[in-house]
């Protein structure tokens, strides 16, 4: 009798978990095998669920992809739709806050081994350069590139004009140990975003006013 009650309680609890969360739990071992610097598993889950919540036709721009951990979270949330992740990164680090080099082969392998290549478009280069030819509407902008203050501002301003009204904007490492993203977020969120929230060191909000990208 006791065993039946336990199974019944577990069954009821399982039914309360959203389909997206159940799918994330199933995918978690695959995601966790990819190198990265997210606060696990909460931020991975947030990225996956947010991607899942976007319109069936949507564009996601991720600035700073490293070896693809966050990219995989986003791309898994695109499956079965026409959503796409555009991964903007030099894939070669920098001389200030990230000294790893030439990690594009690792990025490609991680995406391809998980069957996500159809949902990911790598865009190697600097955000300011790539944005010069950008014309697509953006439904989710995830800023996680260089953590130097002026670089964060550059990343944001390069693509924010293309974020749709009420589109999601997220910054990673909004925390005192990373003063660049923290300062940029405090300034930009106050004037450009509303409906603010936090997932540990990941801060997010929605575009508050329409913007004509043309």
C-alpha positions as CSV (number, residue, x, y, z in Angstrom):
1,X,0.0,0.0,0.0
2,X,2.8,2.4,0.9
3,X,4.6,1.6,-2.3
4,X,1.4,2.4,-4.3
5,X,1.1,5.8,-2.5
6,X,4.7,6.7,-3.3
7,X,4.3,5.8,-7.0
8,X,1.0,7.7,-7.1
9,X,2.6,10.8,-5.5
10,X,5.6,10.6,-7.9
11,X,3.2,10.3,-10.9
12,X,1.3,13.4,-9.8
13,X,4.5,15.3,-9.3
14,X,5.8,14.3,-12.7
15,X,2.6,15.5,-14.4
16,X,3.0,18.9,-12.8
17,X,6.4,19.3,-14.5
18,X,5.9,21.2,-17.8
19,X,6.7,19.4,-21.0
20,X,9.6,21.8,-21.6
21,X,11.1,21.0,-18.2
22,X,10.7,17.2,-18.8
23,X,12.4,17.6,-22.2
24,X,15.2,19.7,-20.6
25,X,15.8,16.9,-18.0
26,X,16.1,14.4,-20.8
27,X,18.6,16.6,-22.7
28,X,20.6,17.7,-19.7
29,X,23.4,15.0,-20.0
30,X,24.0,16.0,-23.6
31,X,24.2,19.7,-22.6
32,X,26.3,19.2,-19.6
33,X,28.9,17.4,-21.6
34,X,29.8,20.7,-23.4
35,X,32.4,23.0,-21.9
36,X,31.0,26.4,-20.7
37,X,30.6,28.9,-17.9
38,X,26.9,29.0,-17.2
39,X,25.5,28.6,-13.7
40,X,24.2,25.1,-14.0
41,X,21.6,23.9,-14.6
42,X,19.5,27.0,-14.0
43,X,20.8,29.2,-16.8
44,X,20.9,26.3,-19.3
45,X,17.2,25.7,-18.5
46,X,16.3,29.4,-18.8
47,X,17.9,29.5,-22.3
48,X,16.2,26.4,-23.4
49,X,12.8,27.4,-22.1
50,X,13.1,30.9,-23.5
51,X,14.0,29.6,-27.0
52,X,11.0,27.2,-26.8
53,X,8.7,30.1,-25.9
54,X,9.6,32.2,-29.0
55,X,7.4,32.2,-32.2
56,X,7.7,29.3,-34.5
57,X,9.6,31.5,-36.9
58,X,12.2,33.5,-34.9
59,X,15.8,34.6,-34.9
60,X,18.1,34.2,-32.0
61,X,21.4,36.1,-31.9
62,X,24.0,34.9,-29.4
63,X,27.1,37.0,-29.0
64,X,29.8,34.9,-27.4
65,X,29.4,31.1,-28.0
66,X,32.7,29.6,-26.9
67,X,32.4,25.8,-27.5
68,X,28.6,25.9,-27.8
69,X,27.1,25.0,-24.4
70,X,24.7,27.9,-24.5
71,X,24.3,27.5,-28.2
72,X,23.1,23.9,-27.7
73,X,20.6,25.0,-25.1
74,X,19.1,27.6,-27.5
75,X,19.2,25.2,-30.5
76,X,17.5,22.4,-28.6
77,X,14.7,24.9,-28.0
78,X,14.5,25.5,-31.8
79,X,13.8,21.9,-32.8
80,X,10.6,21.3,-34.7
81,X,10.3,25.0,-35.7
82,X,11.8,27.5,-38.1
83,X,13.8,29.2,-35.3
84,X,17.5,29.7,-35.8
85,X,20.5,30.6,-33.7
86,X,23.1,32.9,-35.1
87,X,26.3,32.4,-33.1
88,X,28.5,35.4,-33.2
89,X,32.0,34.9,-31.9
90,X,35.6,35.3,-33.1
91,X,36.1,31.7,-31.8
92,X,39.6,32.9,-30.9
93,X,39.2,34.5,-27.5
94,X,40.9,37.9,-26.7
95,X,43.9,39.2,-24.8
96,X,41.9,40.7,-21.9
97,X,39.4,38.4,-20.3
98,X,39.4,35.2,-22.3
99,X,42.7,33.7,-23.4
100,X,41.6,30.4,-25.0
101,X,42.3,30.2,-28.7
102,X,40.9,28.5,-31.8
103,X,37.9,26.8,-30.3
104,X,35.8,26.8,-33.5
105,X,36.5,23.1,-34.2
106,X,35.2,22.2,-30.8
107,X,32.1,24.4,-31.3
108,X,31.3,22.8,-34.7
109,X,31.8,19.2,-33.3
110,X,29.5,19.9,-30.3
111,X,26.8,21.2,-32.6
112,X,27.1,18.5,-35.2
113,X,27.3,15.6,-32.8
114,X,23.9,16.7,-31.2
115,X,22.2,17.0,-34.6
116,X,21.7,20.7,-34.2
117,X,23.6,22.0,-37.2
118,X,20.3,22.8,-39.0
119,X,19.3,25.2,-36.3
120,X,22.7,27.0,-35.9
121,X,24.5,29.5,-38.2
122,X,28.0,30.3,-36.9
123,X,29.0,33.9,-37.7
124,X,32.8,34.1,-37.0
125,X,33.9,37.7,-36.4
126,X,33.3,40.8,-34.2
127,X,29.8,41.8,-33.6
128,X,30.3,45.4,-34.8
129,X,31.5,44.0,-38.2
130,X,28.8,41.3,-38.6
131,X,26.0,43.7,-37.7
132,X,26.9,46.0,-40.6
133,X,25.2,43.4,-42.9
134,X,22.5,42.3,-40.5
135,X,18.9,42.9,-41.6
136,X,16.8,40.2,-39.8
137,X,14.4,40.8,-36.9
138,X,15.7,39.4,-33.6
139,X,13.4,37.8,-31.1
140,X,16.1,36.9,-28.5
141,X,19.5,38.7,-28.1
142,X,21.9,37.0,-25.7
143,X,25.0,39.1,-24.9
144,X,27.9,37.1,-23.6
145,X,31.0,38.2,-25.5
146,X,33.9,40.2,-24.2
147,X,33.2,41.4,-20.7
148,X,35.0,44.7,-21.0
149,X,32.4,47.5,-20.5
150,X,32.8,49.3,-23.8
151,X,32.8,45.9,-25.7
152,X,29.5,45.0,-24.0
153,X,28.0,48.3,-25.1
154,X,29.2,47.7,-28.6
155,X,27.7,44.2,-28.7
156,X,24.4,45.5,-27.4
157,X,24.1,48.5,-29.7
158,X,25.2,46.5,-32.8
159,X,22.1,44.3,-32.7
160,X,19.6,46.0,-30.4
161,X,18.0,48.0,-33.2
162,X,16.9,44.8,-34.8
163,X,15.2,43.3,-31.7
164,X,11.5,43.3,-32.2
165,X,9.2,45.1,-29.8
166,X,8.9,43.0,-26.6
167,X,11.7,40.8,-27.9
168,X,13.9,39.3,-25.2
169,X,17.4,40.7,-24.3
170,X,19.7,38.8,-21.9
171,X,23.1,39.6,-20.5
172,X,25.4,37.0,-18.9
173,X,27.6,37.6,-15.9
174,X,25.8,40.5,-14.5
175,X,27.6,40.3,-11.2
176,X,30.1,42.4,-9.2
177,X,33.0,40.2,-10.1
178,X,32.4,41.2,-13.8
179,X,32.0,45.0,-13.6
180,X,31.7,45.5,-17.4
181,X,28.5,43.5,-17.9
182,X,27.1,44.7,-14.6
183,X,27.6,48.4,-15.4
184,X,26.3,48.0,-19.0
185,X,23.2,46.2,-17.8
186,X,22.4,48.7,-15.1
187,X,22.6,51.6,-17.6
188,X,20.9,49.9,-20.6
189,X,18.1,48.1,-18.8
190,X,17.0,51.3,-17.2
191,X,16.4,53.0,-20.5
192,X,15.8,50.3,-23.1
193,X,14.1,47.4,-21.4
194,X,11.1,46.5,-19.2
195,X,9.8,43.4,-17.5
196,X,13.2,42.7,-16.0
197,X,14.3,39.5,-14.3
198,X,17.2,37.5,-13.2
199,X,18.4,33.9,-13.3
200,X,21.4,33.9,-11.0
201,X,24.0,36.0,-12.9
202,X,21.9,36.1,-16.1
203,X,19.8,39.2,-16.4
204,X,17.0,39.7,-18.9
205,X,14.2,41.9,-20.0
206,X,12.1,42.9,-23.0
207,X,12.5,45.7,-25.5
208,X,10.3,48.5,-24.2
209,X,9.8,50.7,-27.3
210,X,9.6,50.1,-31.1
211,X,12.7,50.7,-33.1
212,X,12.9,51.1,-36.9
213,X,16.0,49.1,-37.9
214,X,16.0,50.6,-41.4
